[in-house]
Amino acid sequence: MKIKNTNCLAWLVGLAGITWCDTATGSEVAAEPPKSEFRRFLEQDYLLGDWGGLRTNLKDRGVDFEFVYFGALPINLEGGIKEGSVLEGGLMMLMDLYSDKLVGYGGGQFHVGGLSIHNGPEFSENYIGDLNKVSLLDFPDTWQLWELWYEQKFWGNKVALKFGQLAIDRDFIVPEYYNSLAGLSFLNQTFFYPTMAFNVYDQPYFPVGHHALASTPYGAPGVRLRLDPCQHAYFQIGAYDGNPDREEGGTNIKLSSEEGALIYAELTLKINQSEHAEGPPGNLKLGGYYHTDEFFDMYQGAFVAFDNYVAANGIPLPPLSGGTASEREGNYGIYFLADQMFWRELEKEDPARQGLAGFFRVAFAPKDRNLAQFGIDGGVVYKGLIPTRDWDTLGLAASYLEISDDLRRAQRDINGIITGAGGPAAFSKLADHETVIELSYKAQLTAWWTLQTSLQRVFHPGGRVTTNLPDAWALVLQTTLRF
């Protein structure tokens, strides 16, 4: 998660009287004077610097740490539930210990990460009503042990075993050429981790089960094995507790047969990633997951959910179900992910990796036990589009999330029962899909400070699962500070 940035500051450090060289041709435009204190401040990795050399000394001894603060202002400009905004903030605390420098043997890494999120009312739930969530920081307030794990690599790094408190999104369905914790190109949560993976959560108004997903900011006890048999491919498999603790300050570890386990497996083919490869790099990933817990039938569960919704909102309608729904053994999904660097501005040694990258992802899940049965998303990111702004990113992405046919069939039948009794239809529009388009620009103001603007159009917020909300326009401003 380290960000090195030496060329993205030309417009800022010009205030200090600096003359630049033509880095593309190597020709000298003018001799560069010694760096000013101001320029060194802008180019240092962290807002608080090297702490008098302490950071460097610790890193040389195998101890690496950093703190990152995220602040966001999501605004609902139009549509959704209501217009308005909230302030969101999160502090990420990370530390890594490396065995080679610390104790003299190679291949070992100990990692601990904590998160503090302070938001107040959740934005999407109260303003937009979307499933995908337009802001990456949109979570309930919490002080969370996020990750606590140890990884050991064997046999020339061809085998890696990691175990402890893990977040699944750090290993599976992870794009490598357009998005990362260090360089978030988009702010809608589905582009960070696809909403389809959250099918293993309890569904709104459904009977409560014992399943969820250990995705940032939540972690769960787990183990992951990765095999790198050659330079062109790798395979990994992981098993995790099926219901992570999501309470505020949640660090409780509870393994129960009632919660089951969530298992992920993924095969990755690496394109142009060998030492002497000339073409732009990329990845093709094929994977799937299986949750061992029992899940409620989507058609029958929709009737129960409707009755619960009616009761919760004081609507004068008689119950349409017996209050229960049959259960289906296990839940699963499959996915395909491709991310590719299409074009490089400079050689592959360019630390900013300027150029055009793209991604494409598609996922399927059975309609009889999942809220969403199909998801597809993709987009492009250009890094360094503006001259001298080598580390800035401009991105355009879109996502389509299709709601279960069985849920839609249940809504149709509920409407038939109610209108047959002389009442108005409960669902003016049947559940269909939620679609989002995001245009984002992130400016690397200094090596330790970014400012990002994201404009998003949300079609059918919530997928018309419980109500027909108007399409929404959302604007999100986010900044990050590393110190």
C-alpha positions in Angstrom: 0.0 0.0 0.0 3.0 2.3 -0.4 2.6 5.2 -2.9 5.8 6.7 -4.4 5.1 9.9 -6.2 7.8 12.2 -7.6 6.4 13.7 -10.8 2.7 14.4 -10.0 3.4 17.7 -8.3 4.7 19.9 -11.2 1.9 22.4 -10.9 2.3 22.7 -7.2 6.1 22.7 -6.8 6.4 25.2 -9.6 5.7 27.6 -6.8 9.1 26.8 -5.4 10.9 27.8 -8.7 11.7 24.3 -9.9 12.7 23.7 -13.5 11.9 20.2 -14.9 13.7 17.9 -17.4 12.0 16.2 -20.3 11.6 12.7 -18.8 10.2 11.2 -22.0 13.3 12.0 -24.1 15.9 12.4 -21.4 16.9 15.8 -22.8 17.8 18.4 -20.3 15.6 21.5 -20.3 17.5 23.2 -17.5 19.6 22.2 -14.6 17.5 21.4 -11.6 18.4 23.2 -8.4 18.5 21.5 -5.0 15.1 20.6 -3.8 13.5 23.2 -1.5 12.1 22.3 1.9 8.6 22.8 0.4 9.2 20.4 -2.4 10.6 17.7 0.0 7.6 18.1 2.2 5.2 17.6 -0.8 7.2 14.5 -2.0 7.7 12.7 1.2 5.7 9.5 1.6 3.8 10.6 4.7 2.3 13.8 6.0 4.4 13.5 9.2 7.5 12.5 7.4 10.0 9.9 8.5 9.7 10.6 12.2 13.3 11.6 12.4 14.5 8.5 10.6 12.5 6.1 12.9 10.3 4.8 10.0 13.3 4.0 7.8 15.2 2.3 10.7 12.2 0.2 11.6 11.6 -0.8 8.0 15.2 -1.8 7.6 14.7 -4.1 10.5 11.5 -5.6 9.1 8.8 -3.5 10.8 6.6 -1.5 8.4 3.5 0.5 9.5 1.3 3.4 8.3 -2.0 5.2 9.1 -4.4 6.3 6.4 -7.4 8.6 7.0 -10.4 8.6 4.6 -12.9 11.4 4.6 -16.0 11.5 2.3 -19.0 13.7 1.6 -21.6 11.8 -0.3 -24.5 13.9 -1.6 -27.8 12.8 -3.1 -28.5 15.5 -5.7 -31.8 14.1 -7.0 -34.0 11.1 -6.7 -33.7 8.1 -4.4 -35.2 8.4 -0.9 -34.5 12.0 -0.2 -31.9 14.7 -1.1 -29.1 15.4 1.4 -25.6 14.5 2.5 -23.6 13.2 5.4 -20.0 13.4 6.6 -18.1 10.0 6.6 -14.7 9.2 8.0 -12.5 6.2 8.5 -9.1 5.6 10.0 -7.0 2.6 8.8 -4.1 1.4 10.9 -1.7 -1.1 9.4 1.5 -2.9 10.6 3.6 -5.6 8.9 6.5 -7.6 10.3 8.8 -9.4 7.9 10.6 -12.5 9.1 13.7 -12.2 6.8 14.8 -8.9 8.4 13.3 -9.3 11.8 14.4 -12.8 12.8 16.5 -14.1 9.9 14.4 -16.5 8.0 12.6 -15.8 4.7 9.0 -16.0 3.6 7.2 -15.0 6.7 4.9 -12.0 7.2 2.7 -11.0 10.1 0.0 -8.4 9.4 -2.4 -6.6 11.7 -5.0 -4.0 10.5 -7.6 -2.1 12.4 -10.4 0.3 11.2 -12.3 3.0 13.0 -15.4 4.2 11.1 -17.4 7.2 12.2 -20.3 8.2 10.0 -23.6 8.7 11.8 -26.6 7.7 9.7 -25.8 5.4 6.8 -26.0 7.3 3.6 -27.4 4.7 1.1 -29.9 3.4 3.6 -31.3 6.8 4.4 -30.8 8.8 1.2 -30.4 6.7 -2.0 -31.8 3.2 -1.2 -29.3 1.5 -3.4 -27.9 -2.0 -3.0 -24.5 -1.3 -4.5 -23.8 1.8 -2.2 -22.3 4.9 -3.8 -19.7 5.5 -1.0 -16.9 3.2 0.0 -17.1 4.5 3.6 -20.8 3.8 4.0 -20.8 1.4 7.0 -22.2 1.5 10.5 -20.0 3.2 13.1 -17.4 0.8 14.4 -14.0 0.2 15.9 -12.9 -3.0 14.3 -10.1 -5.5 14.3 -10.0 -5.9 10.5 -7.2 -8.4 9.9 -4.7 -10.3 12.1 -2.9 -13.0 10.1 0.4 -14.7 9.4 1.6 -15.9 6.0 4.5 -18.2 5.3 5.9 -18.9 1.8 7.7 -22.1 0.9 9.7 -23.7 -1.9 10.8 -20.5 -3.6 7.5 -18.7 -3.0 5.6 -21.4 -5.0 3.4 -22.2 -1.9 1.9 -19.7 0.5 -0.2 -20.4 3.5 -2.0 -17.6 5.3 -4.2 -18.0 8.4 -5.8 -15.9 11.1 -8.4 -13.1 11.0 -8.9 -12.5 7.2 -10.9 -10.3 4.8 -11.9 -12.3 1.7 -11.7 -9.2 -0.6 -7.9 -9.0 0.0 -7.4 -12.3 -1.8 -10.4 -13.2 -4.1 -12.0 -11.4 -7.0 -9.2 -8.8 -6.6 -8.3 -6.8 -9.7 -4.6 -5.8 -10.0 -4.4 -3.2 -12.7 -7.1 -0.7 -12.0 -8.0 -0.7 -8.3 -6.4 -1.3 -4.9 -6.5 0.0 -1.3 -3.6 2.3 -2.3 -5.2 3.6 -5.5 -9.0 3.5 -5.4 -10.2 4.4 -8.9 -13.9 4.2 -8.1 -16.0 5.0 -5.0 -19.0 2.8 -5.6 -18.7 -0.3 -3.4 -19.5 -2.7 -6.2 -16.4 -1.8 -8.1 -14.3 -2.4 -5.0 -16.0 -5.8 -4.3 -18.9 -7.0 -6.5 -22.4 -6.8 -4.9 -23.1 -10.3 -6.1 -20.7 -11.7 -3.5 -23.0 -10.2 -0.8 -25.8 -12.7 -1.7 -24.6 -14.7 1.4 -25.9 -12.0 3.7 -29.4 -12.2 5.2 -31.9 -10.5 2.9 -34.0 -7.6 4.1 -37.2 -8.7 5.9 -36.4 -12.4 5.3 -36.2 -14.8 8.3 -32.9 -14.3 10.0 -30.2 -16.9 9.2 -26.6 -17.2 10.2 -24.5 -16.1 7.2 -22.6 -13.1 5.9 -19.4 -12.2 4.1 -16.0 -11.3 5.7 -15.4 -8.3 3.5 -13.7 -5.0 4.5 -14.2 -3.6 7.1 -15.1 -7.0 8.6 -12.8 -10.0 8.9 -13.3 -13.6 10.1 -11.2 -16.6 11.1 -9.9 -18.3 8.0 -7.1 -19.9 6.1 -6.0 -19.5 2.5 -3.6 -21.7 0.5 -2.0 -20.3 -2.7 0.0 -22.3 -5.2 2.2 -20.7 -7.9 3.5 -23.7 -9.9 4.7 -21.5 -12.8 5.1 -17.8 -13.7 2.0 -17.9 -15.9 -0.7 -19.0 -13.4 -1.6 -19.6 -9.8 -4.4 -21.3 -7.9 -5.8 -20.4 -4.4 -8.4 -21.7 -2.1 -9.7 -20.3 1.2 -12.1 -21.3 4.0 -13.7 -18.8 6.3 -16.1 -18.5 9.2 -19.6 -18.2 7.5 -20.8 -15.3 9.7 -18.3 -12.7 10.8 -18.9 -10.5 13.8 -20.3 -7.2 12.7 -21.1 -5.6 16.0 -19.6 -2.2 16.9 -16.1 -2.9 18.1 -16.6 -6.5 17.0 -13.5 -8.6 17.6 -15.3 -11.7 18.9 -14.3 -15.0 17.4 -17.1 -17.5 17.3 -17.0 -20.7 15.3 -20.3 -22.5 15.3 -21.8 -25.2 13.2 -25.0 -23.0 12.9 -23.0 -20.5 10.9 -21.3 -22.9 8.5 -18.3 -22.0 6.4 -17.7 -19.9 3.3 -15.3 -21.4 0.8 -13.6 -19.6 -2.1 -11.5 -21.0 -4.9 -9.9 -19.2 -7.8 -7.6 -19.9 -10.8 -5.7 -17.0 -12.3 -3.9 -16.9 -15.7 -1.2 -14.2 -15.8 -0.7 -12.4 -19.1 2.6 -10.8 -20.0 3.9 -10.9 -16.5 7.2 -12.8 -17.0 10.5 -11.0 -16.6 11.1 -10.5 -20.3 7.5 -10.0 -21.5 7.0 -7.1 -23.9 3.2 -6.7 -24.1 1.0 -5.0 -21.5 0.2 -7.2 -18.4 -3.2 -8.6 -17.4 -5.1 -11.3 -15.6 -7.9 -13.7 -16.3 -9.5 -15.1 -13.1 -12.1 -17.8 -12.9 -13.5 -18.6 -9.4 -16.5 -19.5 -7.3 -17.7 -19.7 -3.7 -19.8 -22.1 -1.6 -21.5 -21.4 1.7 -22.4 -24.4 3.7 -25.3 -22.9 5.7 -29.0 -23.2 4.9 -30.6 -20.4 2.9 -34.3 -19.6 2.6 -36.2 -20.3 -0.7 -36.4 -17.0 -2.5 -40.0 -17.4 -3.7 -41.5 -18.5 -0.4 -39.2 -16.2 1.5 -40.5 -13.2 -0.5 -44.0 -13.9 0.9 -42.6 -14.0 4.4 -40.6 -10.8 3.7 -43.7 -9.1 2.4 -45.7 -9.9 5.6 -42.8 -8.7 7.8 -42.6 -5.5 5.7 -46.3 -4.9 6.1 -46.2 -5.5 9.8 -43.1 -3.2 10.3 -44.8 -0.4 8.4 -48.3 -0.7 9.9 -50.0 -1.5 6.6 -53.5 -2.9 7.1 -53.2 -6.2 5.2 -53.7 -9.7 6.3 -50.7 -12.1 6.3 -50.2 -14.0 3.0 -47.8 -16.6 4.3 -47.6 -19.0 7.3 -44.6 -17.1 8.6 -42.0 -19.7 7.4 -40.2 -20.6 4.2 -38.5 -23.8 3.2 -34.7 -23.9 3.3 -32.2 -24.9 0.7 -28.9 -26.6 1.5 -25.9 -24.3 0.8 -25.4 -21.4 -1.5 -22.9 -20.7 -4.3 -21.9 -18.5 -7.1 -19.3 -18.4 -9.9 -17.5 -15.5 -11.4 -15.0 -14.4 -14.1 -12.8 -11.4 -13.9 -10.4 -9.9 -16.5 -8.3 -6.9 -15.9 -5.8 -5.7 -18.5 -3.3 -2.9 -19.1 -4.2 -1.9 -22.6 -1.5 0.7 -23.3 1.5 2.2 -21.5 2.7 5.7 -22.0 6.2 4.8 -20.9 8.3 1.7 -20.3 7.1 -0.8 -17.7 9.6 0.5 -15.2 7.4 3.7 -14.9 6.6 3.8 -11.2 3.2 5.6 -11.9 2.2 2.9 -14.5 0.7 5.6 -16.7 -1.6 4.5 -19.4 -5.0 2.9 -20.1 -6.3 -0.1 -18.1 -9.6 -1.8 -18.2 -11.6 -4.5 -16.3 -14.6 -6.7 -16.9 -16.4 -9.0 -14.4 -19.4 -11.2 -14.6 -21.0 -13.4 -11.9 -23.9 -15.9 -11.6 -25.9 -17.3 -8.7 -29.0 -19.5 -8.4 -32.2 -17.6 -8.5 -34.0 -19.8 -6.0 -31.9 -18.7 -3.0 -30.3 -15.4 -3.9 -31.5 -11.8 -4.1 -29.4 -11.2 -7.2 -29.0 -13.8 -9.9 -26.6 -12.1 -12.3 -24.1 -9.2 -12.2 -21.9 -7.7 -14.8 -19.6 -4.7 -14.5 -16.7 -3.1 -16.3 -14.8 0.1 -17.0 -11.7 1.8 -18.0 -9.1 3.9 -16.1 -6.5 6.3 -17.6 -3.6 7.2 -15.3 -1.6 10.3 -16.2 -3.9 11.7 -18.9 -3.0 15.3 -18.1 0.7 16.2 -18.8 2.7 16.5 -15.5 -0.2 14.8 -13.6 1.4 11.4 -13.9 -0.4 9.9 -10.8 -3.9 11.3 -11.4 -6.6 8.8 -12.6 -9.7 9.3 -14.7 -12.2 6.4 -14.6 -15.5 5.5 -16.2 -17.4 2.3 -15.0 -20.8 0.7 -15.2 -22.5 -2.1 -13.3 -25.8 -4.1 -13.9 -27.2 -6.2 -11.1 -30.2 -8.4 -12.0 -32.7 -9.3 -9.3 -33.9 -13.0 -8.9 -36.6 -14.2 -11.2 -38.1 -16.1 -8.3 -38.5 -12.9 -6.3 -40.1 -11.2 -9.2 -42.5 -14.1 -9.7 -43.4 -13.9 -6.0 -44.2 -10.2 -6.4 -46.4 -10.9 -9.3 -48.3 -13.5 -7.4 -48.7 -11.2 -4.3 -50.1 -8.6 -6.6 -52.6 -11.1 -8.0 -53.8 -12.2 -4.6 -54.3 -8.6 -3.4 -56.0 -7.3 -6.5 -58.1 -10.4 -6.7 -59.5 -9.5 -3.2 -60.3 -6.0 -4.5 -57.2 -4.1 -3.2 -54.5 -2.2 -5.0 -51.4 -3.9 -6.2 -48.6 -4.0 -3.6 -45.9 -3.5 -6.2 -46.4 -0.9 -8.9 -43.2 -2.0 -10.6 -41.8 -5.5 -10.3 -38.2 -6.0 -9.2 -35.8 -6.0 -12.1 -32.3 -4.5 -11.7 -30.1 -1.9 -10.3 -27.7 -0.2 -12.6 -25.0 2.4 -11.8 -22.7 4.5 -13.9 -19.7 6.2 -12.3 -17.4 8.9 -13.6 -14.5 9.6 -11.3 -11.3 11.7 -11.2 -8.7 11.4 -8.5 -6.0 14.1 -8.1 -2.8 13.2 -6.3 -2.2 16.5 -4.7 1.0 15.4 -2.9 2.6 12.0 -2.3 0.5 11.7 0.9 -2.8 13.5 0.0 -5.4 12.8 -2.6 -8.7 14.4 -3.6 -11.3 12.4 -5.5 -14.6 13.4 -7.2 -17.2 10.8 -8.2 -20.4 11.5 -10.1 -22.8 8.5 -10.2 -26.1 7.8 -11.8 -28.1 5.1 -10.0 -31.0 3.5 -12.0 -33.7 1.7 -10.1 -32.2 2.1 -6.6 -32.7 -1.0 -4.6 -33.7 -2.9 -7.7 -37.4 -2.3 -6.9 -37.3 -5.1 -4.4 -39.4 -3.4 -1.7 -40.4 -0.1 -3.4 -40.2 1.8 -6.6 -37.6 4.6 -6.0 -36.8 7.3 -8.6 -33.4 7.2 -10.3 -30.8 9.1 -8.4 -27.8 11.4 -9.0 -25.1 11.1 -6.4 -21.9 13.2 -6.0 -19.2 11.9 -3.7 -16.1 13.9 -2.6 -13.4 11.8 -0.9 -9.9 12.7 0.4 -7.2 10.5 1.8 -4.2 11.4 4.0 -1.3 9.1 4.8 0.7 9.9 7.9 
